[in-house]
Amino acid sequence: MSKATYFAIFFLIWWVVLFAVLPWGVRSQHEGGEVVPGTDPGAPVIPKLGRKLAWTTLVAGVLFAAFYLVFTSHLVLLDSLIGHLGPHFSD
C-alpha cells in the first residue's frame, strides 16, 4: 500500500474517533446555570477542543497502529474475509 493510502486510512480513523471523543466532559450552558442571551442553552460552556484533538490523535494512533500491525503481519487476509463475509453462491 502507498503512504497516501495509509494516510487516508489514518484520517478516516481519526475522523471517526473525533466524533466519539467530542462529547467527553461536555457541560452545557443550561447545566452550568449561565445561559448567554442569544445562544442555545445546550451549547457547551468550555468545549476544551485542544484537549479533545490531542485525545483523538492519541486514540486514532493506537487504533491505526493495531490496523498496521494486523495488515503487515498478514494476521487477517482479505481472501479469508471475503470467504466469510462475501457473497455465497449455491451450485
C-alpha positions as CSV (number, residue, x, y, z in Angstrom):
1,M,0.0,0.0,0.0
2,S,1.2,3.5,-0.7
3,K,1.9,6.1,2.0
4,A,-1.1,8.1,0.7
5,T,-3.4,5.1,1.4
6,Y,-2.1,4.7,4.9
7,F,-2.6,8.4,5.5
8,A,-6.2,8.2,4.2
9,I,-6.9,5.2,6.5
10,F,-5.4,7.1,9.5
11,F,-7.5,10.2,8.6
12,L,-10.7,8.1,8.4
13,I,-9.9,6.5,11.8
14,W,-9.1,9.9,13.2
15,W,-12.4,11.4,12.0
16,V,-14.5,8.6,13.4
17,V,-12.6,8.8,16.8
18,L,-13.2,12.6,16.8
19,F,-16.9,12.2,16.8
20,A,-16.6,9.6,19.6
21,V,-14.4,12.0,21.7
22,L,-16.3,15.2,21.2
23,P,-19.0,14.5,23.9
24,W,-16.4,13.7,26.6
25,G,-16.7,16.1,29.6
26,V,-19.2,18.5,27.9
27,R,-21.2,20.7,30.2
28,S,-24.0,22.7,28.6
29,Q,-24.8,26.3,29.5
30,H,-28.1,25.0,30.9
31,E,-26.3,22.6,33.2
32,G,-23.9,25.4,34.3
33,G,-26.7,27.7,35.0
34,E,-25.4,30.6,32.9
35,V,-27.1,30.8,29.6
36,V,-25.7,33.6,27.4
37,P,-28.6,35.5,25.8
38,G,-29.0,34.7,22.1
39,T,-27.3,31.3,22.3
40,D,-28.6,27.8,22.6
41,P,-28.9,26.5,26.2
42,G,-27.3,23.2,25.0
43,A,-24.2,25.0,23.8
44,P,-21.0,23.9,25.7
45,V,-19.6,26.2,28.3
46,I,-16.0,25.3,27.8
47,P,-15.5,22.7,24.9
48,K,-11.8,22.1,25.5
49,L,-11.2,21.4,21.9
50,G,-7.4,21.3,22.1
51,R,-7.5,18.5,24.7
52,K,-10.1,16.6,22.6
53,L,-8.0,16.9,19.5
54,A,-5.0,15.5,21.4
55,W,-7.0,12.6,22.7
56,T,-8.4,12.0,19.3
57,T,-4.9,11.8,17.8
58,L,-3.7,9.5,20.5
59,V,-6.6,7.1,20.3
60,A,-6.5,7.1,16.5
61,G,-2.8,6.5,16.6
62,V,-3.3,3.4,18.7
63,L,-6.1,2.1,16.5
64,F,-4.0,2.8,13.4
65,A,-1.0,1.0,14.8
66,A,-3.2,-2.0,15.6
67,F,-4.5,-1.9,12.0
68,Y,-1.0,-1.6,10.6
69,L,0.3,-4.5,12.7
70,V,-2.6,-6.8,11.6
71,F,-2.3,-5.8,8.0
72,T,1.5,-6.0,7.6
73,S,1.7,-9.2,9.6
74,H,-1.0,-10.8,7.5
75,L,-2.9,-11.9,10.6
76,V,-6.1,-11.3,8.7
77,L,-6.2,-11.9,5.0
78,L,-8.6,-10.2,2.6
79,D,-9.4,-13.5,0.9
80,S,-10.4,-15.1,4.2
81,L,-12.7,-12.1,5.0
82,I,-14.3,-12.4,1.6
83,G,-14.8,-16.1,2.2
84,H,-16.7,-15.4,5.4
85,L,-18.4,-12.2,4.6
86,G,-18.7,-12.2,0.8
87,P,-21.5,-13.4,-1.4
88,H,-22.4,-17.0,-1.2
89,F,-23.5,-18.7,-4.4
90,S,-25.2,-22.0,-4.3
91,D,-24.4,-24.5,-7.1
